[in-house]
């Protein structure tokens, strides 16, 4: 019994049906973790991308190194690092937030590259034209750069979001009760892993197929030239 | 200087990580080529089968796959050694991603190349081996480089099925010494160093391939 649901191991089908509510509770945790992680990645990635473009060599170089380091080390180890080391410095976060932070950190390295690619794809002439028109840096970004890069970076961002959803099961190792953790716990108690683990796999498959189809639609709907903000 | 005492154990773990990563890359590359070529060249049944494999392993999480092969499969009577399971699942996972790279690169070879091969009365196999693949492989290499790094990073998950890789050793040392900052910093640096080496090797392979050394006939004819 878990969350008030009892399981029935008479037949695989009855078993699957009886644990479905538990797995779905885990699914909401999985989705929340991915959403929180992705929000962090979107913001932090933008910060990294801006710092990378800094006029000061020391800033841009340091950022490049940090991004490279985040990108080339495993999420699992970063997760352990945050989970065990942060409390030593007095910062004790709930496991869920630590997990979201780790996901966000790892993916901010990816999103910063997407932002950078998007910004660099804006032709030099447009920056020069903006200068010639006496637009401030803020105006240039708001009215010229952002409207053009949004449709350009959305597909890549979407792909990373799907990838992130698939990485959330890793959070189960730091006691986040996501789908994977619950499936494992059910398996430990019933000695029957096949059904719960297969269900988690199938739900992930459905989730990614739906997300990919949605992204494909989005790509078709988006205007190619840019989104006018006003 | 307590951390110096961790080094021998971590180094042993790093060797396991390196072995699993390299084995998974090798097996994964074979799977990627088989599935990728099947998608492009195969008949309806073969290419659908390859598509199913790709979607199945790209669409589910690696950790789910690992646990499924480690905990669930033995229940229906199929079991391997943990290390074999780790390598197999990792290879299946990255092979699925690799097959998309192979398919994309093969699809990007220009139509004229096929027409020329047809005009010269080359068979399908002959065209594939001597015309399309040599050009496509060069295009695949940067993406394969990224995938190799990804494999190294993902290999850390095999520690969760009790394989004594770098991450597993780090966990054991931490449980003994409680020196989290030292152990995990060292581990992260270890993975970073291995990534850099892998990246360097992939760059060298790419440079060598682009120079035409790998496929002299393709480059000059």
Interface residues (C-beta under 8 A of the other chain):
Chain A: X69 X72 X73 X74 X75 X76 X77 X78 X80 X81 X84 X85 X88 X166 X167 X168 X169 X170 X172 X173 X180 X184 X187 X192 X193 X194 X197 X198 X200 X201 X204 X205 X208 X209
Chain B: X55 X56 X58 X59 X60 X61 X62 X63 X64 X65 X67 X68 X71 X72 X75 X76 X149 X152 X153 X154 X155 X156 X157 X159 X160 X167 X170 X171 X174 X180 X181 X184 X185 X187 X188 X191 X192 X195 X196 X199
